[in-house]
Amino acid sequence: MVFVPDPSRTWFYRLVRRLVWMLMKLWLRPSTSGPGVVPDEGAVLVAPVHRSNVDFAFAILATDRKLFFMAKDGLFKKGLARRFFLALGAFPVHRESADRSALVLAEAVLRAGEVLVLFPEGTRREGREVESILEGAGFLSARCEAPVLPMGIAGSDRVMPKGAWFPRPRKVHVVLGEVIEPPERSEKGRVPRSAVHRHTEAIRSGIQAAYDQALALED
């Protein structure tokens, strides 16, 4: 089975999304706030902070639209698991190095006008500070002219801390930050690398602001 950015809402995707939503509602009681809004159509890049393995699930609170995910390649090693994640709109990325094939698939999602969930920190981190992010999100946003929705998630690190095998019942606060528009292109239709650097920093600051607001709700 090969990943294809199919925008159709299949019965399997709808079923799994509904089950995840119900479990989250009962077990984690997540709250959602903030000014960020995902439009009904058009490419959008959702950029959550990453503090837990369950963070990907909270992306469904941002929109009812079908989501596509970059996910660590270890999840795709077994045949059944590979088919499962591909059917849900996920595709593998090798996080230890620049994975050009994953960037190609991510670009295909955005070019198709769909919603891509990407963790700009690259891997799960700790603490209240978003110290640095990879430039992949900024590059894709600029290249595909896709706005970025920063997402702060507070409490997920207590739901499933490192070493935990099952989510714990903890309250989670999700904040959808201010949407960050892609940088303008030059007269030649290009985005200078310096502009991508600034855009990347704007994304980092947006995630930090959303995370700070989520943490304030938790404190």
Protein Blocks (a to p, Z undefined) as FASTA:
>chain_A
ZZdddfbdcfklmmmmmmmmmmmmmmnopacedjbdcdfbdcdddddddfbfklmmmmmm
mpmbdcdddddfklmmpmklmmmmmmnopacddfkbccfklmmmmmmmmmnopacdddfk
opacedjbdfbccfklmmmmmmnopacdddddehjlmmmgghiabdcddddddddddddd
dddddfkopacfklmmmmmmmmmmmmmmmmmmmmmmmZZ
